[in-house]
Every structure is written in C-alpha cells, then in structure tokens.
Amino acid sequence: MLENREEELTTVRVQDPRVQNEGSWNSYVDYKIFLHTNSKAFTAKTSCVRRRYREFVWLRRQLQRNAGLVPVPELPGKSAFFVGSTDEFIERRRQGLQHFLERVVQSAVLLSDSRLHLFLQSQLPVPAIEACVQGRGPHSVTEAILHYAMAGPAWGQRGDSAGLAWARRGDSDSAGLPAASCASLESFPYWGDFGMDEARPESPERPAGHPVTPLDSPERPTGHGVTPKESLGLPEFPAGH
C-alpha cells in the first residue's frame, strides 16, 4: 500500500525595500524576506528577516564555494547600464533577488548548506553566521533558528550588533542569542548596496526605515512621482555608464 505523502512546497518572497540610515554617509536599502514552507529541510516553517544586497552577494559566494559543480543562480547586477529613477532600480533589484531565492530553495544541494538556512531564518549577521556554522558560537544552527522563530513580534527586524555579541559569547545561556531589534546598528562606510558611485550629496532627512514605495503600490498618492536620486543622496548615472 502506497503511503500518501504531502507535497513539499516552499514560498519565498522578497518585499518591502526600506532605506536605512537615510541622510547619513552609510545609508543602504534592505529587503524583507518572508518564507513559508512545509518542507522538512527547514527548521522553522515560517520566518521573516531583513537582508541587504551585500549579504546576498556573500551568500551566493558561499553557496558556489560549497556546491561544487552545481550551478548557483545569478544575482541582479550590482551596477549596469540603467536609465530611470532610484525607485525603478530598487524594484528591479527586488525582483531579481526574489528570483534568485526562488531558484535556490528548489535545489537540494544548495539547501544542504547551513549558511543558507541561517541567512533565511535568523537575523544573524554574516560574521555570526560563519561563527555558528564553524562551531565557534555557543549554539547550534538549529538552536539559533528556533530562538529567532520564538522571538515572535520581532520578526523582520535587524539585530546585527546583538548577533555579533552572540557570536563572541562562550556560555550556553539562551539569552546569549540575539533578540531582533528595530534598527540596524551595523555601519558599513559605502553605498555599495546601490551599486552606484560612492558619493554623498546633500539630501533631505527621512526617518530610518522609511519604506520605499513600489512602482505599482496602490498606496502611492495620485500624482506622486518616483523618488529622484537626490532624495536618497545618490548621484546621477554618468552618460554611457
């Protein structure tokens, strides 16, 4: 008699791009990654984190290093010939990042990498992920993911400084695991997440975490145009760049 097995499905969405630390020299955009699955490959069945582009770049590099001859999907380009607004650039990148993750989670080989699971289901920053995977942290990969899953209302917030502190701890107290905080405390001194020239023209202040309105968002007021590059402190693309 054949056993009825539930089909394993994994849904991953990249959404809600937000400008963090806007108005400062280390502004960047991060994205919410929502995952829902019934796959036994994942520790938590639902998760929500925020990641920035450079973390995706790191993830792909690690996946490729560990996947051998298995091809790893491409990321949207860091810089390319692009004519349009900053909103359009961010929206295209968001779509590219979602396409990347949708393909990654369908690969059994890539799913065997613990870094991918910590990237998708915990808010640990890159150094803390490496420490956890290499056994230099006080908790296992599964423990780190389960603790984050139980954080509840804090889902989808960044807690990078807490994660770095956790990675250096040597005790086994569960309080050592990072609880997600509402604002990112990391500081990386360049505009690399936009894939544009390093420059910091004057720009109007906007609270950190201000959402970037998608192009097709119904919440955008009538007549509201796309956000000009100057509002994010970004330079115009040079002709022919």
Secondary structure in CASP SS format (residue, H / E / C, confidence):
PFRMAT SS
TARGET T0000
AUTHOR 0000-0000-0000
METHOD secondary structure of the structure
MODEL  1
M C 1.00
L C 1.00
E C 1.00
N C 1.00
R C 1.00
E C 1.00
E C 1.00
E C 1.00
L C 1.00
T E 1.00
T E 1.00
V E 1.00
R E 1.00
V E 1.00
Q E 1.00
D E 1.00
P E 1.00
R E 1.00
V E 1.00
Q E 1.00
N C 1.00
E C 1.00
G C 1.00
S C 1.00
W C 1.00
N C 1.00
S C 1.00
Y E 1.00
V E 1.00
D E 1.00
Y E 1.00
K E 1.00
I E 1.00
F E 1.00
L E 1.00
H E 1.00
T E 1.00
N C 1.00
S C 1.00
K C 1.00
A C 1.00
F C 1.00
T C 1.00
A C 1.00
K C 1.00
T E 1.00
S E 1.00
C E 1.00
V E 1.00
R E 1.00
R E 1.00
R E 1.00
Y H 1.00
R H 1.00
E H 1.00
F H 1.00
V H 1.00
W H 1.00
L H 1.00
R H 1.00
R H 1.00
Q H 1.00
L H 1.00
Q H 1.00
R H 1.00
N H 1.00
A H 1.00
G C 1.00
L C 1.00
V C 1.00
P C 1.00
V C 1.00
P C 1.00
E C 1.00
L C 1.00
P C 1.00
G C 1.00
K C 1.00
S C 1.00
A C 1.00
F C 1.00
F C 1.00
V C 1.00
G C 1.00
S C 1.00
T H 1.00
D H 1.00
E H 1.00
F H 1.00
I H 1.00
E H 1.00
R H 1.00
R H 1.00
R H 1.00
Q H 1.00
G H 1.00
L H 1.00
Q H 1.00
H H 1.00
F H 1.00
L H 1.00
E H 1.00
R H 1.00
V H 1.00
V C 1.00
Q C 1.00
S C 1.00
A H 1.00
V H 1.00
L H 1.00
L H 1.00
S C 1.00
D C 1.00
S H 1.00
R H 1.00
L H 1.00
H H 1.00
L H 1.00
F H 1.00
L H 1.00
Q H 1.00
S C 1.00
Q C 1.00
L C 1.00
P C 1.00
V H 1.00
P H 1.00
A H 1.00
I H 1.00
E H 1.00
A H 1.00
C H 1.00
V H 1.00
Q C 1.00
G C 1.00
R C 1.00
G C 1.00
P C 1.00
H C 1.00
S C 1.00
V H 1.00
T H 1.00
E H 1.00
A H 1.00
I H 1.00
L H 1.00
H H 1.00
Y H 1.00
A H 1.00
M C 1.00
A C 1.00
G H 1.00
P H 1.00
A H 1.00
W C 1.00
G C 1.00
Q C 1.00
R C 1.00
G C 1.00
D H 1.00
S H 1.00
A H 1.00
G H 1.00
L H 1.00
A H 1.00
W H 1.00
A H 1.00
R H 1.00
R C 1.00
G C 1.00
D C 1.00
S C 1.00
D C 1.00
S H 1.00
A H 1.00
G H 1.00
L C 1.00
P C 1.00
A C 1.00
A C 1.00
S C 1.00
C C 1.00
A C 1.00
S C 1.00
L C 1.00
E C 1.00
S C 1.00
F C 1.00
P C 1.00
Y C 1.00
W C 1.00
G H 1.00
D H 1.00
F H 1.00
G C 1.00
M C 1.00
D C 1.00
E C 1.00
A C 1.00
R C 1.00
P C 1.00
E C 1.00
S C 1.00
P C 1.00
E C 1.00
R C 1.00
P C 1.00
A C 1.00
G C 1.00
H E 1.00
P E 1.00
V C 1.00
T C 1.00
P C 1.00
L C 1.00
D C 1.00
S C 1.00
P C 1.00
E C 1.00
R C 1.00
P C 1.00
T C 1.00
G C 1.00
H C 1.00
G C 1.00
V C 1.00
T C 1.00
P C 1.00
K H 1.00
E H 1.00
S H 1.00
L H 1.00
G C 1.00
L C 1.00
P C 1.00
E C 1.00
F C 1.00
P C 1.00
A C 1.00
G C 1.00
H C 1.00
END
